[in-house]
Amino acid sequence: MNLSDLEKRITVLEDIEAIKKLKARYCAICDEDHNPAKITTLFAPDGIWEGAGVGRHQGHDAIRKLFQSFQERISFSQHNVMNPIIDVSGDRATGVWYFIGPFTMRNGNRPMWLGARYEDDYVKLNGEWKFAHLRAIGRMSAPYEKGWAK
């Protein structure tokens, strides 16, 4: 293997680690009361947050408003993401993650379990990875007391 090939491989590994950190920052911000000001820093200016039952929200203003609505509905969340499959191609990448987490909904102080699959597109802007399109695909939503099997 020549030096150029080795440099390319190292760059891909560094990009994958940077994308993992981006997703970890996303989860941390969600769990900090879905901070609308902070969340937009993780998205490209024309980035998209999309979820079934929640809709498609494009651009920083729309994403900020979405996260303000999350603040109004959710009093507690713990985002746990796992099993990333990340593919990098230059300044673009894709990622698939699985998510499970406990939530407390403000309405009725209801504890819930939520599970989802994230399908993300990323773009590298000015040397920094951002979400170009985050898709949250719901797989499970269940009251804490009853679980998801019923």
CNS distance restraints for C-alpha pairs under 8 A (distance, minus, plus):
assign (resid   1 and name CA) (resid   5 and name CA) 6.35 0.50 0.50
assign (resid   1 and name CA) (resid   6 and name CA) 6.81 0.50 0.50
assign (resid   2 and name CA) (resid   6 and name CA) 6.40 0.50 0.50
assign (resid   3 and name CA) (resid   7 and name CA) 6.14 0.50 0.50
assign (resid   4 and name CA) (resid   8 and name CA) 6.32 0.50 0.50
assign (resid   5 and name CA) (resid   9 and name CA) 6.27 0.50 0.50
assign (resid   6 and name CA) (resid  10 and name CA) 6.19 0.50 0.50
assign (resid   7 and name CA) (resid  11 and name CA) 6.14 0.50 0.50
assign (resid   8 and name CA) (resid  12 and name CA) 6.35 0.50 0.50
assign (resid   9 and name CA) (resid  13 and name CA) 6.37 0.50 0.50
assign (resid  10 and name CA) (resid  14 and name CA) 6.12 0.50 0.50
assign (resid  11 and name CA) (resid  15 and name CA) 6.06 0.50 0.50
assign (resid  12 and name CA) (resid  16 and name CA) 6.18 0.50 0.50
assign (resid  12 and name CA) (resid  88 and name CA) 6.46 0.50 0.50
assign (resid  13 and name CA) (resid  17 and name CA) 6.31 0.50 0.50
assign (resid  14 and name CA) (resid  18 and name CA) 6.17 0.50 0.50
assign (resid  15 and name CA) (resid  19 and name CA) 6.19 0.50 0.50
assign (resid  15 and name CA) (resid  88 and name CA) 7.32 0.50 0.50
assign (resid  15 and name CA) (resid 129 and name CA) 7.95 0.50 0.50
assign (resid  16 and name CA) (resid  20 and name CA) 6.26 0.50 0.50
assign (resid  16 and name CA) (resid  86 and name CA) 6.53 0.50 0.50
assign (resid  16 and name CA) (resid  87 and name CA) 7.77 0.50 0.50
assign (resid  16 and name CA) (resid  88 and name CA) 7.20 0.50 0.50
assign (resid  17 and name CA) (resid  21 and name CA) 6.29 0.50 0.50
assign (resid  18 and name CA) (resid  22 and name CA) 6.20 0.50 0.50
assign (resid  18 and name CA) (resid 129 and name CA) 6.91 0.50 0.50
assign (resid  19 and name CA) (resid  23 and name CA) 6.29 0.50 0.50
assign (resid  19 and name CA) (resid 129 and name CA) 6.39 0.50 0.50
assign (resid  20 and name CA) (resid  24 and name CA) 6.20 0.50 0.50
assign (resid  21 and name CA) (resid  25 and name CA) 6.08 0.50 0.50
assign (resid  22 and name CA) (resid  26 and name CA) 6.23 0.50 0.50
assign (resid  22 and name CA) (resid  42 and name CA) 7.13 0.50 0.50
assign (resid  22 and name CA) (resid 129 and name CA) 7.16 0.50 0.50
assign (resid  22 and name CA) (resid 130 and name CA) 7.29 0.50 0.50
assign (resid  23 and name CA) (resid  27 and name CA) 6.31 0.50 0.50
assign (resid  24 and name CA) (resid  28 and name CA) 6.18 0.50 0.50
assign (resid  25 and name CA) (resid  29 and name CA) 6.09 0.50 0.50
assign (resid  26 and name CA) (resid  30 and name CA) 6.21 0.50 0.50
assign (resid  26 and name CA) (resid  39 and name CA) 6.83 0.50 0.50
assign (resid  26 and name CA) (resid  42 and name CA) 7.16 0.50 0.50
assign (resid  27 and name CA) (resid  31 and name CA) 6.19 0.50 0.50
assign (resid  27 and name CA) (resid  78 and name CA) 7.86 0.50 0.50
assign (resid  27 and name CA) (resid  79 and name CA) 5.39 0.50 0.50
assign (resid  27 and name CA) (resid  80 and name CA) 7.44 0.50 0.50
assign (resid  27 and name CA) (resid  81 and name CA) 7.99 0.50 0.50
assign (resid  28 and name CA) (resid  32 and name CA) 6.22 0.50 0.50
assign (resid  28 and name CA) (resid  79 and name CA) 7.59 0.50 0.50
assign (resid  29 and name CA) (resid  33 and name CA) 7.18 0.50 0.50
assign (resid  29 and name CA) (resid  34 and name CA) 5.75 0.50 0.50
assign (resid  29 and name CA) (resid  35 and name CA) 5.92 0.50 0.50
assign (resid  29 and name CA) (resid  38 and name CA) 6.84 0.50 0.50
assign (resid  29 and name CA) (resid  39 and name CA) 6.40 0.50 0.50
assign (resid  30 and name CA) (resid  34 and name CA) 4.00 0.50 0.50
assign (resid  30 and name CA) (resid  35 and name CA) 6.57 0.50 0.50
assign (resid  30 and name CA) (resid  39 and name CA) 7.76 0.50 0.50
assign (resid  30 and name CA) (resid  77 and name CA) 7.31 0.50 0.50
assign (resid  30 and name CA) (resid  79 and name CA) 7.33 0.50 0.50
assign (resid  31 and name CA) (resid  76 and name CA) 7.04 0.50 0.50
assign (resid  31 and name CA) (resid  77 and name CA) 5.34 0.50 0.50
assign (resid  31 and name CA) (resid  78 and name CA) 5.75 0.50 0.50
assign (resid  31 and name CA) (resid  79 and name CA) 6.72 0.50 0.50
assign (resid  33 and name CA) (resid  71 and name CA) 5.92 0.50 0.50
assign (resid  33 and name CA) (resid  74 and name CA) 7.73 0.50 0.50
assign (resid  33 and name CA) (resid  75 and name CA) 7.00 0.50 0.50
assign (resid  33 and name CA) (resid  76 and name CA) 7.06 0.50 0.50
assign (resid  33 and name CA) (resid  77 and name CA) 7.86 0.50 0.50
assign (resid  34 and name CA) (resid  39 and name CA) 7.51 0.50 0.50
assign (resid  34 and name CA) (resid  67 and name CA) 5.75 0.50 0.50
assign (resid  34 and name CA) (resid  68 and name CA) 7.37 0.50 0.50
assign (resid  34 and name CA) (resid  70 and name CA) 6.44 0.50 0.50
assign (resid  34 and name CA) (resid  71 and name CA) 5.79 0.50 0.50
assign (resid  35 and name CA) (resid  39 and name CA) 6.14 0.50 0.50
assign (resid  35 and name CA) (resid  67 and name CA) 6.80 0.50 0.50
assign (resid  35 and name CA) (resid  68 and name CA) 7.57 0.50 0.50
assign (resid  35 and name CA) (resid  71 and name CA) 7.64 0.50 0.50
assign (resid  36 and name CA) (resid  40 and name CA) 6.75 0.50 0.50
assign (resid  36 and name CA) (resid  63 and name CA) 7.61 0.50 0.50
assign (resid  36 and name CA) (resid  64 and name CA) 4.73 0.50 0.50
assign (resid  36 and name CA) (resid  65 and name CA) 7.24 0.50 0.50
assign (resid  36 and name CA) (resid  66 and name CA) 7.95 0.50 0.50
assign (resid  36 and name CA) (resid  67 and name CA) 5.10 0.50 0.50
assign (resid  36 and name CA) (resid  68 and name CA) 5.86 0.50 0.50
assign (resid  37 and name CA) (resid  41 and name CA) 7.51 0.50 0.50
assign (resid  37 and name CA) (resid  64 and name CA) 6.61 0.50 0.50
assign (resid  38 and name CA) (resid  42 and name CA) 7.62 0.50 0.50
assign (resid  39 and name CA) (resid  43 and name CA) 7.40 0.50 0.50
assign (resid  39 and name CA) (resid  63 and name CA) 7.94 0.50 0.50
assign (resid  39 and name CA) (resid  64 and name CA) 7.28 0.50 0.50
assign (resid  39 and name CA) (resid  67 and name CA) 7.89 0.50 0.50
assign (resid  40 and name CA) (resid  60 and name CA) 5.48 0.50 0.50
assign (resid  40 and name CA) (resid  63 and name CA) 6.71 0.50 0.50
assign (resid  40 and name CA) (resid  64 and name CA) 6.44 0.50 0.50
assign (resid  42 and name CA) (resid 130 and name CA) 5.32 0.50 0.50
assign (resid  42 and name CA) (resid 131 and name CA) 6.22 0.50 0.50
assign (resid  43 and name CA) (resid  47 and name CA) 5.30 0.50 0.50
assign (resid  43 and name CA) (resid  48 and name CA) 7.70 0.50 0.50
assign (resid  43 and name CA) (resid  60 and name CA) 7.36 0.50 0.50
assign (resid  43 and name CA) (resid 130 and name CA) 4.99 0.50 0.50
assign (resid  43 and name CA) (resid 131 and name CA) 4.56 0.50 0.50
assign (resid  43 and name CA) (resid 132 and name CA) 6.31 0.50 0.50
assign (resid  44 and name CA) (resid  59 and name CA) 7.69 0.50 0.50
assign (resid  44 and name CA) (resid 123 and name CA) 7.51 0.50 0.50
assign (resid  44 and name CA) (resid 125 and name CA) 7.74 0.50 0.50
assign (resid  44 and name CA) (resid 130 and name CA) 5.53 0.50 0.50
assign (resid  44 and name CA) (resid 131 and name CA) 5.92 0.50 0.50
assign (resid  44 and name CA) (resid 132 and name CA) 5.62 0.50 0.50
assign (resid  45 and name CA) (resid  59 and name CA) 5.55 0.50 0.50
assign (resid  45 and name CA) (resid  60 and name CA) 5.97 0.50 0.50
assign (resid  46 and name CA) (resid  58 and name CA) 6.02 0.50 0.50
assign (resid  46 and name CA) (resid  59 and name CA) 4.39 0.50 0.50
assign (resid  46 and name CA) (resid  60 and name CA) 7.07 0.50 0.50
assign (resid  46 and name CA) (resid 132 and name CA) 7.26 0.50 0.50
assign (resid  47 and name CA) (resid  58 and name CA) 5.63 0.50 0.50
assign (resid  47 and name CA) (resid  59 and name CA) 5.29 0.50 0.50
assign (resid  47 and name CA) (resid  60 and name CA) 7.26 0.50 0.50
assign (resid  47 and name CA) (resid 131 and name CA) 6.21 0.50 0.50
assign (resid  47 and name CA) (resid 132 and name CA) 4.46 0.50 0.50
assign (resid  47 and name CA) (resid 133 and name CA) 5.64 0.50 0.50
assign (resid  48 and name CA) (resid  56 and name CA) 6.80 0.50 0.50
assign (resid  48 and name CA) (resid  57 and name CA) 5.53 0.50 0.50
assign (resid  48 and name CA) (resid  58 and name CA) 4.29 0.50 0.50
assign (resid  48 and name CA) (resid  59 and name CA) 6.35 0.50 0.50
assign (resid  48 and name CA) (resid  63 and name CA) 7.58 0.50 0.50
assign (resid  48 and name CA) (resid 131 and name CA) 7.66 0.50 0.50
assign (resid  48 and name CA) (resid 132 and name CA) 6.13 0.50 0.50
assign (resid  48 and name CA) (resid 133 and name CA) 4.53 0.50 0.50
assign (resid  48 and name CA) (resid 134 and name CA) 6.12 0.50 0.50
assign (resid  49 and name CA) (resid  56 and name CA) 5.97 0.50 0.50
assign (resid  49 and name CA) (resid  57 and name CA) 5.24 0.50 0.50
assign (resid  49 and name CA) (resid  58 and name CA) 6.49 0.50 0.50
assign (resid  49 and name CA) (resid  63 and name CA) 6.69 0.50 0.50
assign (resid  49 and name CA) (resid 133 and name CA) 5.98 0.50 0.50
assign (resid  49 and name CA) (resid 134 and name CA) 4.89 0.50 0.50
assign (resid  49 and name CA) (resid 135 and name CA) 6.20 0.50 0.50
assign (resid  49 and name CA) (resid 136 and name CA) 7.93 0.50 0.50
assign (resid  50 and name CA) (resid  54 and name CA) 7.08 0.50 0.50
assign (resid  50 and name CA) (resid  55 and name CA) 5.61 0.50 0.50
assign (resid  50 and name CA) (resid  56 and name CA) 4.29 0.50 0.50
assign (resid  50 and name CA) (resid  57 and name CA) 6.15 0.50 0.50
assign (resid  50 and name CA) (resid 133 and name CA) 7.47 0.50 0.50
assign (resid  50 and name CA) (resid 134 and name CA) 6.07 0.50 0.50
assign (resid  50 and name CA) (resid 135 and name CA) 4.79 0.50 0.50
assign (resid  50 and name CA) (resid 136 and name CA) 6.22 0.50 0.50
assign (resid  51 and name CA) (resid  55 and name CA) 5.42 0.50 0.50
assign (resid  51 and name CA) (resid  56 and name CA) 6.59 0.50 0.50
assign (resid  51 and name CA) (resid 135 and name CA) 5.68 0.50 0.50
assign (resid  51 and name CA) (resid 136 and name CA) 4.70 0.50 0.50
assign (resid  51 and name CA) (resid 137 and name CA) 5.96 0.50 0.50
assign (resid  51 and name CA) (resid 138 and name CA) 7.55 0.50 0.50
assign (resid  52 and name CA) (resid 136 and name CA) 7.15 0.50 0.50
assign (resid  52 and name CA) (resid 137 and name CA) 6.24 0.50 0.50
assign (resid  52 and name CA) (resid 138 and name CA) 6.75 0.50 0.50
assign (resid  57 and name CA) (resid  62 and name CA) 5.31 0.50 0.50
assign (resid  57 and name CA) (resid  63 and name CA) 5.68 0.50 0.50
assign (resid  57 and name CA) (resid  66 and name CA) 7.33 0.50 0.50
assign (resid  58 and name CA) (resid  62 and name CA) 5.74 0.50 0.50
assign (resid  58 and name CA) (resid  63 and name CA) 6.51 0.50 0.50
assign (resid  59 and name CA) (resid  63 and name CA) 6.23 0.50 0.50
assign (resid  60 and name CA) (resid  64 and name CA) 5.92 0.50 0.50
assign (resid  61 and name CA) (resid  65 and name CA) 6.28 0.50 0.50
assign (resid  62 and name CA) (resid  66 and name CA) 6.21 0.50 0.50
assign (resid  63 and name CA) (resid  67 and name CA) 6.26 0.50 0.50
assign (resid  64 and name CA) (resid  68 and name CA) 6.25 0.50 0.50
assign (resid  65 and name CA) (resid  69 and name CA) 6.37 0.50 0.50
assign (resid  66 and name CA) (resid  70 and name CA) 6.41 0.50 0.50
assign (resid  67 and name CA) (resid  71 and name CA) 6.24 0.50 0.50
assign (resid  68 and name CA) (resid  72 and name CA) 6.48 0.50 0.50
assign (resid  69 and name CA) (resid  73 and name CA) 6.37 0.50 0.50
assign (resid  70 and name CA) (resid  74 and name CA) 5.70 0.50 0.50
assign (resid  71 and name CA) (resid  75 and name CA) 6.91 0.50 0.50
assign (resid  72 and name CA) (resid 106 and name CA) 7.40 0.50 0.50
assign (resid  73 and name CA) (resid 105 and name CA) 5.79 0.50 0.50
assign (resid  73 and name CA) (resid 106 and name CA) 5.35 0.50 0.50
assign (resid  73 and name CA) (resid 107 and name CA) 6.92 0.50 0.50
assign (resid  74 and name CA) (resid 103 and name CA) 7.14 0.50 0.50
assign (resid  74 and name CA) (resid 104 and name CA) 5.94 0.50 0.50
assign (resid  74 and name CA) (resid 105 and name CA) 4.58 0.50 0.50
assign (resid  74 and name CA) (resid 106 and name CA) 5.39 0.50 0.50
assign (resid  75 and name CA) (resid 103 and name CA) 7.68 0.50 0.50
assign (resid  75 and name CA) (resid 104 and name CA) 5.60 0.50 0.50
assign (resid  75 and name CA) (resid 105 and name CA) 5.87 0.50 0.50
assign (resid  75 and name CA) (resid 106 and name CA) 5.45 0.50 0.50
assign (resid  76 and name CA) (resid 102 and name CA) 7.98 0.50 0.50
assign (resid  76 and name CA) (resid 103 and name CA) 5.38 0.50 0.50
assign (resid  76 and name CA) (resid 104 and name CA) 4.95 0.50 0.50
assign (resid  76 and name CA) (resid 105 and name CA) 7.25 0.50 0.50
assign (resid  77 and name CA) (resid 101 and name CA) 6.93 0.50 0.50
assign (resid  77 and name CA) (resid 102 and name CA) 5.90 0.50 0.50
assign (resid  77 and name CA) (resid 103 and name CA) 4.37 0.50 0.50
assign (resid  77 and name CA) (resid 104 and name CA) 6.55 0.50 0.50
assign (resid  78 and name CA) (resid 101 and name CA) 5.31 0.50 0.50
assign (resid  78 and name CA) (resid 102 and name CA) 5.73 0.50 0.50
assign (resid  78 and name CA) (resid 103 and name CA) 6.62 0.50 0.50
assign (resid  79 and name CA) (resid  99 and name CA) 6.87 0.50 0.50
assign (resid  79 and name CA) (resid 100 and name CA) 6.68 0.50 0.50
assign (resid  79 and name CA) (resid 101 and name CA) 5.26 0.50 0.50
assign (resid  79 and name CA) (resid 102 and name CA) 7.72 0.50 0.50
assign (resid  80 and name CA) (resid  99 and name CA) 5.53 0.50 0.50
assign (resid  80 and name CA) (resid 100 and name CA) 5.58 0.50 0.50
assign (resid  80 and name CA) (resid 101 and name CA) 5.80 0.50 0.50
assign (resid  81 and name CA) (resid  97 and name CA) 6.28 0.50 0.50
assign (resid  81 and name CA) (resid  98 and name CA) 5.51 0.50 0.50
assign (resid  81 and name CA) (resid  99 and name CA) 4.43 0.50 0.50
assign (resid  81 and name CA) (resid 100 and name CA) 6.78 0.50 0.50
assign (resid  82 and name CA) (resid  97 and name CA) 5.80 0.50 0.50
assign (resid  82 and name CA) (resid  98 and name CA) 5.36 0.50 0.50
assign (resid  82 and name CA) (resid  99 and name CA) 6.46 0.50 0.50
assign (resid  83 and name CA) (resid  96 and name CA) 7.86 0.50 0.50
assign (resid  83 and name CA) (resid  97 and name CA) 5.69 0.50 0.50
assign (resid  83 and name CA) (resid  98 and name CA) 6.27 0.50 0.50
assign (resid  84 and name CA) (resid  95 and name CA) 6.56 0.50 0.50
assign (resid  84 and name CA) (resid  96 and name CA) 5.59 0.50 0.50
assign (resid  84 and name CA) (resid  97 and name CA) 4.70 0.50 0.50
assign (resid  84 and name CA) (resid  98 and name CA) 7.41 0.50 0.50
assign (resid  85 and name CA) (resid  95 and name CA) 5.46 0.50 0.50
assign (resid  85 and name CA) (resid  96 and name CA) 5.24 0.50 0.50
assign (resid  85 and name CA) (resid  97 and name CA) 6.77 0.50 0.50
assign (resid  86 and name CA) (resid  93 and name CA) 7.00 0.50 0.50
assign (resid  86 and name CA) (resid  94 and name CA) 5.67 0.50 0.50
assign (resid  86 and name CA) (resid  95 and name CA) 4.31 0.50 0.50
assign (resid  86 and name CA) (resid  96 and name CA) 6.65 0.50 0.50
assign (resid  87 and name CA) (resid  93 and name CA) 5.46 0.50 0.50
assign (resid  87 and name CA) (resid  94 and name CA) 5.37 0.50 0.50
assign (resid  87 and name CA) (resid  95 and name CA) 6.46 0.50 0.50
assign (resid  88 and name CA) (resid  92 and name CA) 6.13 0.50 0.50
assign (resid  88 and name CA) (resid  93 and name CA) 4.27 0.50 0.50
assign (resid  88 and name CA) (resid  94 and name CA) 6.68 0.50 0.50
assign (resid  89 and name CA) (resid  93 and name CA) 5.75 0.50 0.50
assign (resid  91 and name CA) (resid 123 and name CA) 5.68 0.50 0.50
assign (resid  91 and name CA) (resid 124 and name CA) 4.84 0.50 0.50
assign (resid  91 and name CA) (resid 125 and name CA) 7.76 0.50 0.50
assign (resid  92 and name CA) (resid 121 and name CA) 7.44 0.50 0.50
assign (resid  92 and name CA) (resid 122 and name CA) 5.67 0.50 0.50
assign (resid  92 and name CA) (resid 123 and name CA) 4.68 0.50 0.50
assign (resid  92 and name CA) (resid 124 and name CA) 6.37 0.50 0.50
assign (resid  93 and name CA) (resid 121 and name CA) 5.88 0.50 0.50
assign (resid  93 and name CA) (resid 122 and name CA) 5.02 0.50 0.50
assign (resid  93 and name CA) (resid 123 and name CA) 6.50 0.50 0.50
assign (resid  94 and name CA) (resid 119 and name CA) 7.45 0.50 0.50
assign (resid  94 and name CA) (resid 120 and name CA) 5.57 0.50 0.50
assign (resid  94 and name CA) (resid 121 and name CA) 4.54 0.50 0.50
assign (resid  94 and name CA) (resid 122 and name CA) 5.98 0.50 0.50
assign (resid  95 and name CA) (resid 118 and name CA) 7.73 0.50 0.50
assign (resid  95 and name CA) (resid 119 and name CA) 5.88 0.50 0.50
assign (resid  95 and name CA) (resid 120 and name CA) 5.03 0.50 0.50
assign (resid  95 and name CA) (resid 121 and name CA) 6.48 0.50 0.50
assign (resid  95 and name CA) (resid 122 and name CA) 7.86 0.50 0.50
assign (resid  96 and name CA) (resid 117 and name CA) 7.09 0.50 0.50
assign (resid  96 and name CA) (resid 118 and name CA) 5.53 0.50 0.50
assign (resid  96 and name CA) (resid 119 and name CA) 4.69 0.50 0.50
assign (resid  96 and name CA) (resid 120 and name CA) 6.32 0.50 0.50
assign (resid  97 and name CA) (resid 117 and name CA) 5.77 0.50 0.50
assign (resid  97 and name CA) (resid 118 and name CA) 5.03 0.50 0.50
assign (resid  97 and name CA) (resid 119 and name CA) 6.74 0.50 0.50
assign (resid  98 and name CA) (resid 115 and name CA) 7.65 0.50 0.50
assign (resid  98 and name CA) (resid 116 and name CA) 6.00 0.50 0.50
assign (resid  98 and name CA) (resid 117 and name CA) 4.57 0.50 0.50
assign (resid  98 and name CA) (resid 118 and name CA) 6.15 0.50 0.50
assign (resid  99 and name CA) (resid 114 and name CA) 7.94 0.50 0.50
assign (resid  99 and name CA) (resid 115 and name CA) 5.43 0.50 0.50
assign (resid  99 and name CA) (resid 116 and name CA) 5.07 0.50 0.50
assign (resid  99 and name CA) (resid 117 and name CA) 6.01 0.50 0.50
assign (resid  99 and name CA) (resid 118 and name CA) 7.31 0.50 0.50
assign (resid 100 and name CA) (resid 113 and name CA) 7.25 0.50 0.50
assign (resid 100 and name CA) (resid 114 and name CA) 5.65 0.50 0.50
assign (resid 100 and name CA) (resid 115 and name CA) 4.27 0.50 0.50
assign (resid 100 and name CA) (resid 116 and name CA) 6.52 0.50 0.50
assign (resid 101 and name CA) (resid 113 and name CA) 5.79 0.50 0.50
assign (resid 101 and name CA) (resid 114 and name CA) 5.45 0.50 0.50
assign (resid 101 and name CA) (resid 115 and name CA) 6.53 0.50 0.50
assign (resid 102 and name CA) (resid 111 and name CA) 7.08 0.50 0.50
assign (resid 102 and name CA) (resid 112 and name CA) 5.74 0.50 0.50
assign (resid 102 and name CA) (resid 113 and name CA) 4.72 0.50 0.50
assign (resid 102 and name CA) (resid 114 and name CA) 6.43 0.50 0.50
assign (resid 102 and name CA) (resid 144 and name CA) 7.92 0.50 0.50
assign (resid 103 and name CA) (resid 111 and name CA) 5.71 0.50 0.50
assign (resid 103 and name CA) (resid 112 and name CA) 5.06 0.50 0.50
assign (resid 103 and name CA) (resid 113 and name CA) 6.16 0.50 0.50
assign (resid 103 and name CA) (resid 114 and name CA) 7.16 0.50 0.50
assign (resid 104 and name CA) (resid 109 and name CA) 6.11 0.50 0.50
assign (resid 104 and name CA) (resid 110 and name CA) 5.35 0.50 0.50
assign (resid 104 and name CA) (resid 111 and name CA) 4.33 0.50 0.50
assign (resid 104 and name CA) (resid 112 and name CA) 5.99 0.50 0.50
assign (resid 105 and name CA) (resid 109 and name CA) 5.45 0.50 0.50
assign (resid 105 and name CA) (resid 110 and name CA) 5.03 0.50 0.50
assign (resid 105 and name CA) (resid 111 and name CA) 6.36 0.50 0.50
assign (resid 105 and name CA) (resid 112 and name CA) 7.38 0.50 0.50
assign (resid 106 and name CA) (resid 110 and name CA) 6.83 0.50 0.50
assign (resid 110 and name CA) (resid 143 and name CA) 7.48 0.50 0.50
assign (resid 111 and name CA) (resid 143 and name CA) 6.19 0.50 0.50
assign (resid 111 and name CA) (resid 144 and name CA) 5.36 0.50 0.50
assign (resid 111 and name CA) (resid 145 and name CA) 7.91 0.50 0.50
assign (resid 112 and name CA) (resid 141 and name CA) 6.92 0.50 0.50
assign (resid 112 and name CA) (resid 142 and name CA) 5.59 0.50 0.50
assign (resid 112 and name CA) (resid 143 and name CA) 4.50 0.50 0.50
assign (resid 112 and name CA) (resid 144 and name CA) 4.73 0.50 0.50
assign (resid 113 and name CA) (resid 140 and name CA) 7.56 0.50 0.50
assign (resid 113 and name CA) (resid 141 and name CA) 5.65 0.50 0.50
assign (resid 113 and name CA) (resid 142 and name CA) 5.21 0.50 0.50
assign (resid 113 and name CA) (resid 143 and name CA) 6.23 0.50 0.50
assign (resid 113 and name CA) (resid 144 and name CA) 5.79 0.50 0.50
assign (resid 113 and name CA) (resid 147 and name CA) 7.43 0.50 0.50
assign (resid 113 and name CA) (resid 148 and name CA) 7.89 0.50 0.50
assign (resid 114 and name CA) (resid 138 and name CA) 7.79 0.50 0.50
assign (resid 114 and name CA) (resid 139 and name CA) 7.81 0.50 0.50
assign (resid 114 and name CA) (resid 140 and name CA) 5.55 0.50 0.50
assign (resid 114 and name CA) (resid 141 and name CA) 4.57 0.50 0.50
assign (resid 114 and name CA) (resid 142 and name CA) 6.66 0.50 0.50
assign (resid 115 and name CA) (resid 138 and name CA) 6.24 0.50 0.50
assign (resid 115 and name CA) (resid 139 and name CA) 5.38 0.50 0.50
assign (resid 115 and name CA) (resid 140 and name CA) 4.76 0.50 0.50
assign (resid 115 and name CA) (resid 141 and name CA) 6.42 0.50 0.50
assign (resid 116 and name CA) (resid 136 and name CA) 6.31 0.50 0.50
assign (resid 116 and name CA) (resid 137 and name CA) 5.34 0.50 0.50
assign (resid 116 and name CA) (resid 138 and name CA) 4.35 0.50 0.50
assign (resid 116 and name CA) (resid 139 and name CA) 4.81 0.50 0.50
assign (resid 116 and name CA) (resid 140 and name CA) 6.65 0.50 0.50
assign (resid 117 and name CA) (resid 136 and name CA) 6.02 0.50 0.50
assign (resid 117 and name CA) (resid 137 and name CA) 5.12 0.50 0.50
assign (resid 117 and name CA) (resid 138 and name CA) 6.52 0.50 0.50
assign (resid 117 and name CA) (resid 139 and name CA) 6.91 0.50 0.50
assign (resid 118 and name CA) (resid 134 and name CA) 6.94 0.50 0.50
assign (resid 118 and name CA) (resid 135 and name CA) 5.50 0.50 0.50
assign (resid 118 and name CA) (resid 136 and name CA) 4.77 0.50 0.50
assign (resid 118 and name CA) (resid 137 and name CA) 6.11 0.50 0.50
assign (resid 119 and name CA) (resid 134 and name CA) 6.27 0.50 0.50
assign (resid 119 and name CA) (resid 135 and name CA) 5.11 0.50 0.50
assign (resid 119 and name CA) (resid 136 and name CA) 6.76 0.50 0.50
assign (resid 119 and name CA) (resid 137 and name CA) 7.69 0.50 0.50
assign (resid 120 and name CA) (resid 131 and name CA) 7.12 0.50 0.50
assign (resid 120 and name CA) (resid 132 and name CA) 7.59 0.50 0.50
assign (resid 120 and name CA) (resid 133 and name CA) 5.64 0.50 0.50
assign (resid 120 and name CA) (resid 134 and name CA) 4.51 0.50 0.50
assign (resid 120 and name CA) (resid 135 and name CA) 5.91 0.50 0.50
assign (resid 121 and name CA) (resid 131 and name CA) 6.20 0.50 0.50
assign (resid 121 and name CA) (resid 132 and name CA) 5.33 0.50 0.50
assign (resid 121 and name CA) (resid 133 and name CA) 4.97 0.50 0.50
assign (resid 121 and name CA) (resid 134 and name CA) 6.41 0.50 0.50
assign (resid 122 and name CA) (resid 129 and name CA) 6.50 0.50 0.50
assign (resid 122 and name CA) (resid 130 and name CA) 5.59 0.50 0.50
assign (resid 122 and name CA) (resid 131 and name CA) 4.63 0.50 0.50
assign (resid 122 and name CA) (resid 132 and name CA) 4.89 0.50 0.50
assign (resid 122 and name CA) (resid 133 and name CA) 6.84 0.50 0.50
assign (resid 123 and name CA) (resid 129 and name CA) 5.65 0.50 0.50
assign (resid 123 and name CA) (resid 130 and name CA) 5.46 0.50 0.50
assign (resid 123 and name CA) (resid 131 and name CA) 6.39 0.50 0.50
assign (resid 123 and name CA) (resid 132 and name CA) 5.79 0.50 0.50
assign (resid 124 and name CA) (resid 128 and name CA) 5.18 0.50 0.50
assign (resid 124 and name CA) (resid 129 and name CA) 4.26 0.50 0.50
assign (resid 124 and name CA) (resid 130 and name CA) 6.14 0.50 0.50
assign (resid 125 and name CA) (resid 129 and name CA) 6.25 0.50 0.50
assign (resid 125 and name CA) (resid 130 and name CA) 7.03 0.50 0.50
assign (resid 140 and name CA) (resid 148 and name CA) 6.97 0.50 0.50
assign (resid 141 and name CA) (resid 148 and name CA) 6.96 0.50 0.50
assign (resid 142 and name CA) (resid 146 and name CA) 7.10 0.50 0.50
assign (resid 142 and name CA) (resid 147 and name CA) 5.60 0.50 0.50
assign (resid 142 and name CA) (resid 148 and name CA) 5.04 0.50 0.50
assign (resid 143 and name CA) (resid 147 and name CA) 5.86 0.50 0.50
assign (resid 143 and name CA) (resid 148 and name CA) 7.43 0.50 0.50
assign (resid 146 and name CA) (resid 150 and name CA) 6.73 0.50 0.50
